[in-house]
Amino acid sequence: MANEDQVKGKAKEVGGKLKEEAGDAANKEDMKNEGQADQAEGKVQKGVGDAKDKLSD
């Protein structure tokens, strides 16, 4: 079962991808960069959740 960090991290990744694509489509480099940053942050948070999950096993 996924823990809170895994869920929030994945959601942030998906939201970041959508923001990146919207920025690309609108030709807004700042929005595209924010989306990429959100994706990276989400991956880190998901990684923390994965680590917590492994430690609890």
C-alpha positions in Angstrom: 0.0 0.0 0.0 1.3 3.4 -0.9 2.1 5.9 1.9 1.4 9.6 1.9 4.8 10.6 0.6 4.5 8.2 -2.4 1.0 9.5 -3.3 1.9 13.2 -2.9 5.1 12.7 -4.8 3.5 11.0 -7.7 0.7 13.6 -7.8 3.4 16.4 -7.9 5.2 14.6 -10.7 2.0 14.3 -12.8 1.0 17.9 -12.1 4.5 19.1 -13.0 4.4 17.2 -16.3 1.1 18.8 -17.2 2.5 22.3 -16.3 5.6 21.6 -18.4 3.5 20.6 -21.4 1.2 23.6 -20.9 4.2 25.9 -20.8 5.6 24.3 -23.9 2.3 24.7 -25.8 1.9 28.3 -24.7 5.6 29.0 -25.4 6.1 30.1 -21.7 9.5 29.1 -20.7 9.0 30.0 -17.0 5.9 27.8 -16.7 7.8 24.9 -18.5 10.7 25.3 -16.0 8.3 25.3 -13.0 6.8 22.1 -14.3 10.2 20.5 -14.6 11.1 21.6 -11.0 7.8 20.2 -9.7 8.5 16.9 -11.4 11.9 16.7 -9.7 10.5 17.6 -6.3 7.8 15.0 -6.8 10.4 12.3 -7.6 12.3 13.2 -4.5 9.2 13.0 -2.3 8.2 9.7 -3.9 11.7 8.4 -3.2 11.4 9.4 0.4 8.1 7.5 0.6 9.7 4.5 -1.1 12.5 4.5 1.5 10.0 4.7 4.3 8.1 1.8 2.8 11.2 -0.3 2.6 12.2 0.5 6.2 8.8 -0.5 7.5 9.0 -3.9 5.9 
